[in-house]
């Protein structure tokens, strides 16, 4: 459990989404803890380590904290996101997804004429509403999105926890684009705010139809709100694919952190013994 001072430290210093308990808990069912300015989440014999320290430290210090967590909790499964792949002597480390976080510097943003034109096209057809409500209409659009993307079961289940996240977080905000003609929901974005310099673009949910300008219109509204709240950066998440990377980059998003996901399980005794023998014979 987090103390009030620890929760305040996280809210002020968070710069990646995984820092935010209100975001991570609904999607994982895990409990947060703060160790040496690193956030971990635990459930049973599983530990998720967020290897992006809230206060600047060296790579070696982050690895030392991860090793301390392993000693203290002795987990059967370790999952971690870090800027690098660590070496853990007594664990088999499996390298998973690699990507990059990007962010928009809200003080230096310059919107091109072409992007402004796309915003204008979106405004012709749609009106943006801002709130926290998640209705059956939002759920139906989410189902369309998951189906269109042909997501695997684990990823689909992640997205289906979106309403739980919205009910869990008092600082999450939904930006929805509705048809001026019919009032129907065409798309919505989800954004998260903190008390510090960062805010977070977490989800962009669209249905079957590709409406020109609707994504730009929603992005413009998010940036306007972020500026009105005196935020310095909008974390735009991971690149995921070329299309998403291109869209973010045209709004000025730049890579600022590498992302590596790893999972690890304890080595069997014979594996540890074999490595010791191998090192011995190499001398």
Helices and strands as residue ranges (DSSP letters): H 4-13, G 17-19, H 21-28, E 31-35, E 38-43, E 46-51, H 59-73, E 77-82, E 91-105, H 113-125, E 126-131, H 136-149, H 153-160, H 162-168, E 172-179, E 185-193, E 198-206, H 214-228, E 233-238, H 242-250, E 254-266, H 269-282
